[in-house]
Structure formats: structure tokens, C-alpha cells
């Protein structure tokens, strides 16, 4: 009931975005910075975006021990936040009639021996995480550095848990079919992403692949936690870059602020309202999300859309995704209803990231009154 009152006031009272929320984001950063200090996080960058306002950036720590200070131009791995780019890119190509949502993955990659059941999996099933295949199928092959062809061959013959479209089954490796399709047509995921989204949005520091990360002038090195409770720099893993549409994008908080603005509808010539509405429709119910410790007091419903998770907070839609690969955490969340979004990037595998996003929305809504 308390949250219902909050949202009634939000929509009925016409509160201005900037003047009341700016003190809150500064307060949130103060609290966040204290937590980062306490856990000795190596580096962290945050972008806060409101419609019709200049983005605000908050940075903490360094790229590595004795390294550069983190800034909004520091490049991080996005891990599974990459799927938001893939969802938007695919929707754009569907708008242009270059792809079709009901195309089968077998049709996109006809060289592979898809079984009878798996031949029914479509591009729409892939992006809505409803393929029916066992969750995280053959992620172990990605981590073992198997070739893309070998991974797809294994997936093609995998027995499904349910018919496509009938259950939530989160995938990474299956996104390799889309990468393979682009390669087969003489292009690549990276080229398509640059042409259709990154260049039109002038996101000049957003890249795809390991080489573009480690060769950047300013990039955050990955860190893992030792048993001694110390963070140690580790090597960048090639593994998930093999399926770039799932987890191969790198970006800065400065560029991600543009991405959030685009999701807020502020670049209609690149991503129009029809596209934004389509990718954020709640398609596949994700009940497990409702049990997330930090979020369960906030969420009324959770679904997967097309490349985005879709959270329902008392009727307010939040488009959300998090990412985690060795040495990095990332998170993006956008409410077009409220005209606000946030991005957080970290060069450490800290569970703290699980709490920060929920803390932001709890505090944001409370402080809008």
C-alpha cells in the first residue's frame, strides 16, 4: 500500500525531475562510495541519467594497483549487459526486414544438424530467453575455449526441457547462432552493431571483443577476490567474447549514459518508440527474479523481454540487465515511465553490485516525494 501511494503521487502531482532527484543521487553516491571503500573495490564508475538533464558521473578507484584513476572514459567489460545491445540491434534489423522474429535458428545456421524439436526455436525465442533448452546450456564449452562451430553443433542436438516459448531458459552459448549468421553473410556482430546503433548514437568508445578492450588507452583491469579478502588483478578471459551477442561488448559509463538516453526515447531517429516498446514487453515470466534478496521487496513481477529483463514496481516498468564475467560486474536499469536510468560498472567480482541497483530504486522512489 505504501508503494502504491508513492506512485500515485509520482504520476498525479507532476513533480519536476531534476530539482528533487539531484540531491538524492548525490546522497546515493555518498552511501555507495562508503561501501566501495569498505570492500576495497578496485574501480567503479556510475552514470545517472534523467530526461532533459545532463548526465551525472561518479567515479571511484583505479584501473589497477598504481594505475590510472577511473573516469567516465574508462573502458569496462559489460558481460551480459551486451544482450541489451543485441536485443535492440535485432529489433532494428527486423524493422528493416533484414531479419524476422519468427526465423528459425536452424534457418539462420542451416549448416548445423538441428534436431526436430530444436528446429522450432526462433530468433524471438532466443532473444526472449524461451528456447526451452536447459538454462546456460554448454556455458562450460565456452569457458573451455571450444570453437563457436563446436558449441553450436552440441546445442543443435540438445534435448529441450520444454517446447520453445513455454518456459524461461536463460542462454549464452545459443547466441552464437546469431554471431555465426552475421559471419556467414560476410559481416560480423561488431560491424552490424557499429553500423546500426553505435555510430548513429556516436558511442565512439563502445567496442566488441577482447582486443579492443586490452588495446584501449584507458581500460579497467579485471580483479578477483582472494581467500585473504584481497582483490588481485587477473587476466582478461577470451571465453565469452566467442559469443559476442551474449557477452562481448565493452563500454564506458559516458557511452552508457547515451545508451540510457536512447532507451528513454531521446534518440527516436535511431530507436523509435515502437522499437523501445517491443523490446521491453514482458514476454517470459522469470519467477526466480522475484526471490532475489535485494529486490524481492520491490518487485511485483519479473519477465524477460527481448534482450532486456522487465521488472514491474507497482505498475512502473524498469528495463534492466546485469552482467558478470571473470573480474567484472555491470548493471543498467532504465525507467521510461519516470524518465530516469542508471549504469554501474565495476572491475571486480563483488556481490555488492547485487545490492546497489535495488538500493538505488528504493531510495529514488522514496526521495521523489
C-alpha positions as CSV (number, residue, x, y, z in Angstrom):
1,X,0.0,0.0,0.0
2,X,2.8,2.4,0.8
3,X,4.4,1.9,-2.6
4,X,1.0,2.5,-4.3
5,X,0.8,5.9,-2.6
6,X,4.3,6.7,-3.8
7,X,3.4,6.0,-7.4
8,X,0.0,7.8,-7.2
9,X,1.9,10.9,-6.1
10,X,4.5,10.5,-8.8
11,X,2.1,10.4,-11.6
12,X,-0.6,12.8,-10.3
13,X,1.4,15.6,-8.8
14,X,3.7,16.4,-11.8
15,X,6.9,16.6,-9.8
16,X,9.9,18.0,-11.7
17,X,12.7,15.5,-12.4
18,X,15.9,17.4,-11.7
19,X,15.5,19.6,-8.7
20,X,14.2,17.0,-6.3
21,X,16.2,14.0,-7.5
22,X,19.7,15.5,-7.8
23,X,20.2,15.7,-4.0
24,X,19.2,12.0,-3.8
25,X,21.7,10.8,-6.4
26,X,24.5,12.7,-4.6
27,X,23.3,11.1,-1.3
28,X,23.2,7.7,-3.0
29,X,26.7,8.1,-4.3
30,X,28.0,9.1,-0.8
31,X,26.5,5.8,0.5
32,X,27.8,3.8,-2.4
33,X,31.3,5.3,-2.1
34,X,31.4,4.3,1.6
35,X,30.5,0.7,0.6
36,X,33.1,0.6,-2.1
37,X,35.8,1.8,0.4
38,X,34.7,-0.7,2.9
39,X,35.0,-3.6,0.4
40,X,38.2,-2.2,-1.1
41,X,36.7,-2.4,-4.6
42,X,39.5,-1.6,-7.2
43,X,37.4,0.6,-9.5
44,X,33.9,1.7,-10.2
45,X,32.0,4.1,-12.5
46,X,28.4,5.3,-12.3
47,X,26.3,7.2,-14.8
48,X,23.0,8.8,-13.7
49,X,20.6,10.0,-16.5
50,X,17.4,12.0,-16.4
51,X,15.5,13.2,-19.4
52,X,16.3,16.8,-20.4
53,X,19.2,16.9,-17.9
54,X,23.0,16.5,-18.4
55,X,24.2,13.0,-17.2
56,X,26.0,12.9,-13.9
57,X,29.1,10.8,-13.5
58,X,30.6,9.4,-10.3
59,X,33.9,7.5,-10.3
60,X,35.9,5.6,-7.7
61,X,39.2,3.9,-7.5
62,X,41.7,2.9,-10.2
63,X,42.0,0.7,-13.2
64,X,44.6,-1.5,-11.3
65,X,47.0,-1.1,-8.4
66,X,49.1,2.1,-9.1
67,X,47.1,2.5,-12.3
68,X,45.0,5.3,-13.7
69,X,42.1,6.8,-11.8
70,X,38.8,5.5,-13.1
71,X,36.9,8.1,-15.1
72,X,33.7,8.1,-17.3
73,X,36.0,7.3,-20.2
74,X,37.4,4.2,-18.6
75,X,36.5,1.1,-20.7
76,X,34.9,-1.9,-18.8
77,X,33.5,-5.2,-19.9
78,X,29.7,-5.3,-19.9
79,X,29.3,-9.1,-19.8
80,X,25.6,-10.0,-20.2
81,X,24.6,-6.3,-20.4
82,X,25.7,-7.0,-24.0
83,X,22.4,-8.7,-24.5
84,X,20.6,-5.4,-24.3
85,X,22.6,-4.2,-27.4
86,X,21.7,-7.5,-29.2
87,X,18.1,-7.1,-28.4
88,X,18.0,-3.6,-29.8
89,X,20.1,-4.4,-32.8
90,X,17.9,-7.4,-33.7
91,X,14.8,-5.3,-33.3
92,X,16.3,-2.7,-35.6
93,X,17.2,-5.3,-38.3
94,X,13.7,-6.7,-38.0
95,X,12.3,-3.2,-38.6
96,X,14.5,-3.1,-41.7
97,X,13.3,-6.5,-42.9
98,X,16.8,-7.9,-42.7
99,X,15.7,-10.4,-40.1
100,X,12.4,-11.8,-38.9
101,X,11.4,-12.7,-35.3
102,X,9.9,-16.0,-36.4
103,X,13.0,-17.1,-38.3
104,X,14.2,-20.4,-37.0
105,X,17.8,-20.6,-35.7
106,X,18.1,-23.7,-37.9
107,X,17.4,-21.3,-40.9
108,X,19.9,-18.8,-39.7
109,X,22.6,-21.5,-39.4
110,X,21.5,-24.3,-41.8
111,X,24.9,-26.0,-41.8
112,X,24.2,-27.3,-38.3
113,X,22.2,-30.5,-37.6
114,X,19.4,-29.1,-35.5
115,X,17.2,-31.8,-34.1
116,X,13.4,-31.9,-34.9
117,X,12.5,-30.2,-31.6
118,X,15.3,-27.6,-31.8
119,X,14.3,-26.7,-35.4
120,X,11.3,-24.9,-33.9
121,X,13.5,-22.4,-31.9
122,X,13.1,-19.0,-33.4
123,X,15.0,-15.7,-33.1
124,X,12.2,-14.4,-30.9
125,X,12.7,-17.4,-28.6
126,X,16.4,-16.7,-28.4
127,X,16.1,-13.0,-27.5
128,X,13.2,-13.7,-25.0
129,X,15.2,-16.5,-23.3
130,X,12.5,-19.1,-24.0
131,X,14.3,-21.5,-26.2
132,X,13.4,-24.5,-24.0
133,X,17.0,-25.7,-23.8
134,X,18.5,-26.3,-20.4
135,X,19.5,-23.0,-18.8
136,X,23.1,-22.0,-19.5
137,X,23.5,-24.9,-21.9
138,X,27.1,-25.6,-22.7
139,X,28.5,-22.5,-21.0
140,X,31.1,-24.9,-19.9
141,X,32.2,-25.3,-23.5
142,X,32.5,-21.5,-23.8
143,X,34.7,-21.5,-20.7
144,X,36.8,-24.4,-22.1
145,X,37.5,-22.3,-25.2
146,X,35.7,-24.6,-27.6
147,X,35.2,-23.1,-31.1
148,X,31.9,-21.5,-32.0
149,X,31.1,-24.2,-34.5
150,X,31.7,-27.0,-32.0
151,X,29.4,-25.3,-29.4
152,X,26.6,-24.8,-31.9
153,X,26.9,-28.4,-33.0
154,X,26.4,-29.6,-29.5
155,X,23.4,-27.2,-29.0
156,X,21.7,-28.3,-32.2
157,X,21.2,-31.8,-30.9
158,X,20.3,-31.0,-27.3
159,X,17.0,-32.3,-25.9
160,X,14.8,-29.4,-24.7
161,X,13.2,-29.1,-21.3
162,X,10.0,-27.7,-22.7
163,X,8.7,-26.6,-26.1
164,X,10.1,-23.3,-27.3
165,X,8.2,-20.3,-25.9
166,X,6.8,-22.2,-22.9
167,X,9.4,-21.7,-20.2
168,X,12.3,-19.4,-19.2
169,X,15.7,-21.0,-20.0
170,X,18.5,-18.4,-19.9
171,X,21.2,-18.9,-22.6
172,X,24.6,-17.6,-23.5
173,X,26.0,-20.1,-26.0
174,X,22.9,-20.2,-28.1
175,X,23.6,-16.5,-29.0
176,X,26.5,-17.9,-31.0
177,X,24.0,-18.8,-33.8
178,X,23.4,-15.1,-34.4
179,X,27.2,-14.4,-34.5
180,X,27.6,-17.3,-36.9
181,X,24.8,-15.9,-39.1
182,X,26.4,-12.5,-39.4
183,X,29.8,-14.1,-40.2
184,X,28.2,-16.2,-42.9
185,X,26.8,-13.1,-44.6
186,X,30.3,-11.6,-44.8
187,X,29.7,-9.3,-41.8
188,X,30.0,-9.7,-38.0
189,X,28.1,-8.8,-34.9
190,X,30.6,-6.0,-34.2
191,X,30.1,-4.5,-37.7
192,X,26.3,-4.7,-37.5
193,X,26.3,-3.1,-34.1
194,X,28.6,-0.3,-35.2
195,X,26.6,0.4,-38.3
196,X,23.1,0.3,-36.9
197,X,23.5,1.6,-33.3
198,X,26.9,2.8,-32.1
199,X,27.8,5.1,-35.0
200,X,24.3,6.8,-35.2
201,X,24.4,7.3,-31.4
202,X,28.0,8.5,-31.5
203,X,29.1,5.9,-28.9
204,X,32.7,6.0,-30.1
205,X,34.2,4.2,-27.2
206,X,31.9,1.2,-27.2
207,X,33.6,-1.8,-28.8
208,X,33.3,-5.6,-29.2
209,X,36.0,-8.1,-28.4
210,X,39.0,-8.7,-26.2
211,X,41.5,-6.9,-28.5
212,X,39.5,-3.6,-28.4
213,X,39.5,-3.8,-24.6
214,X,43.1,-4.5,-23.9
215,X,44.4,-2.2,-26.6
216,X,42.3,0.8,-25.3
217,X,44.2,3.7,-23.9
218,X,42.2,3.7,-20.7
219,X,40.7,0.4,-19.5
220,X,39.8,-1.3,-16.2
221,X,41.7,-4.5,-15.5
222,X,39.7,-7.4,-14.0
223,X,40.1,-8.4,-10.4
224,X,39.1,-11.5,-8.4
225,X,38.8,-11.9,-4.6
226,X,41.4,-14.0,-2.9
227,X,40.8,-16.0,0.3
228,X,42.8,-13.4,2.1
229,X,40.0,-10.9,1.2
230,X,42.3,-9.0,-1.1
231,X,41.5,-8.1,-4.7
232,X,44.0,-9.5,-7.2
233,X,44.3,-8.5,-10.9
234,X,43.7,-11.3,-13.2
235,X,43.8,-11.9,-17.0
236,X,41.1,-11.0,-19.3
237,X,39.4,-14.1,-20.5
238,X,38.7,-14.7,-24.2
239,X,35.9,-17.2,-23.5
240,X,32.6,-15.3,-23.6
241,X,33.9,-13.0,-26.3
242,X,33.4,-16.1,-28.5
243,X,29.7,-15.4,-28.3
244,X,29.8,-11.6,-28.6
245,X,26.0,-11.1,-28.9
246,X,25.7,-12.7,-25.4
247,X,28.6,-11.1,-23.6
248,X,31.2,-9.4,-25.9
249,X,30.6,-5.7,-25.6
250,X,32.8,-3.2,-23.8
251,X,31.8,0.3,-22.9
252,X,32.4,3.4,-20.7
253,X,29.9,5.0,-18.3
254,X,30.0,8.0,-20.6
255,X,28.8,6.0,-23.6
256,X,26.4,4.0,-21.5
257,X,24.8,7.3,-20.5
258,X,24.0,7.7,-24.2
259,X,22.6,4.2,-24.2
260,X,20.3,5.0,-21.3
261,X,19.2,8.2,-23.0
262,X,18.4,6.2,-26.2
263,X,16.3,3.8,-24.0
264,X,14.5,6.8,-22.6
265,X,13.3,7.7,-26.1
266,X,15.7,10.6,-26.6
267,X,17.2,9.3,-29.9
268,X,14.0,8.5,-31.9
269,X,15.8,8.6,-35.2
270,X,17.9,5.6,-34.0
271,X,15.5,3.8,-31.7
272,X,11.9,4.9,-32.1
273,X,9.1,4.4,-29.5
274,X,7.8,1.3,-31.4
275,X,11.1,-0.4,-31.1
276,X,11.5,0.5,-27.4
277,X,8.1,-0.7,-26.6
278,X,8.6,-4.0,-28.4
279,X,11.9,-4.9,-26.7
280,X,10.6,-4.1,-23.2
281,X,7.3,-6.0,-23.5
282,X,7.1,-8.6,-20.6
283,X,7.3,-11.9,-22.5
284,X,8.8,-14.7,-20.5
285,X,8.0,-14.9,-16.8
286,X,11.1,-15.1,-14.6
287,X,9.8,-16.2,-11.2
288,X,13.3,-16.7,-9.8
289,X,14.0,-13.0,-10.1
290,X,11.2,-12.3,-7.5
291,X,13.3,-14.2,-5.0
292,X,16.4,-12.1,-5.4
293,X,17.3,-11.0,-1.8
294,X,17.9,-7.3,-2.6
295,X,15.0,-6.9,-5.0
296,X,12.2,-9.1,-3.6
297,X,10.7,-6.3,-1.5
298,X,10.5,-4.1,-4.6
299,X,9.3,-6.4,-7.4
300,X,5.7,-7.3,-8.2
301,X,6.5,-9.1,-11.4
302,X,9.6,-10.0,-13.4
303,X,9.9,-11.1,-17.0
304,X,12.4,-11.3,-19.9
305,X,11.6,-9.1,-22.9
306,X,13.8,-9.1,-25.9
307,X,17.4,-8.7,-24.7
308,X,16.2,-6.9,-21.5
309,X,14.7,-8.0,-18.2
310,X,11.5,-6.3,-17.4
311,X,10.7,-5.5,-13.8
312,X,7.4,-4.3,-12.5
313,X,7.4,-2.0,-9.5
314,X,3.7,-1.3,-8.7
315,X,3.0,-0.7,-12.4
316,X,6.2,1.1,-13.2
317,X,8.3,-0.7,-15.8
318,X,12.0,-1.0,-15.3
319,X,14.1,-2.3,-18.2
320,X,17.1,-4.0,-16.5
321,X,20.1,-6.2,-17.1
322,X,23.2,-7.2,-15.2
323,X,26.4,-8.8,-16.3
324,X,29.1,-10.9,-14.7
325,X,32.3,-12.4,-16.2
326,X,35.6,-13.1,-14.6
327,X,36.8,-9.9,-13.0
328,X,33.9,-7.6,-13.9
329,X,30.3,-6.7,-12.9
330,X,28.0,-4.4,-14.7
331,X,24.4,-3.2,-14.4
332,X,22.0,-1.0,-16.3
333,X,18.4,0.0,-15.4
334,X,16.0,2.4,-17.1
335,X,12.5,3.6,-16.4
336,X,11.0,5.3,-19.4
337,X,7.9,6.0,-17.3
338,X,9.9,8.0,-14.8
339,X,12.5,9.4,-17.3
340,X,15.5,8.1,-15.4
341,X,18.2,5.5,-15.7
342,X,21.4,4.4,-14.0
343,X,24.6,2.5,-15.1
344,X,27.1,0.9,-12.8
345,X,30.4,-0.6,-13.9
346,X,32.9,-2.5,-11.7
347,X,36.3,-4.2,-12.4
348,X,35.8,-6.7,-9.6
349,X,33.5,-9.7,-9.0
350,X,31.9,-8.2,-5.9
351,X,28.4,-9.3,-4.7
352,X,27.9,-5.7,-3.6
353,X,26.6,-5.0,-7.1
354,X,23.6,-7.1,-6.3
355,X,22.5,-4.7,-3.6
356,X,23.4,-1.3,-5.2
357,X,20.8,-1.4,-8.0
358,X,18.0,-2.3,-5.6
359,X,19.2,0.4,-3.2
360,X,19.1,3.0,-5.9
361,X,15.4,2.3,-6.8
362,X,14.3,2.1,-3.2
363,X,15.9,5.4,-2.4
364,X,14.9,7.1,-5.7
365,X,11.2,6.4,-5.2
366,X,11.3,7.3,-1.5
367,X,13.0,10.6,-2.3
368,X,10.7,11.6,-5.1
369,X,8.0,12.6,-2.6
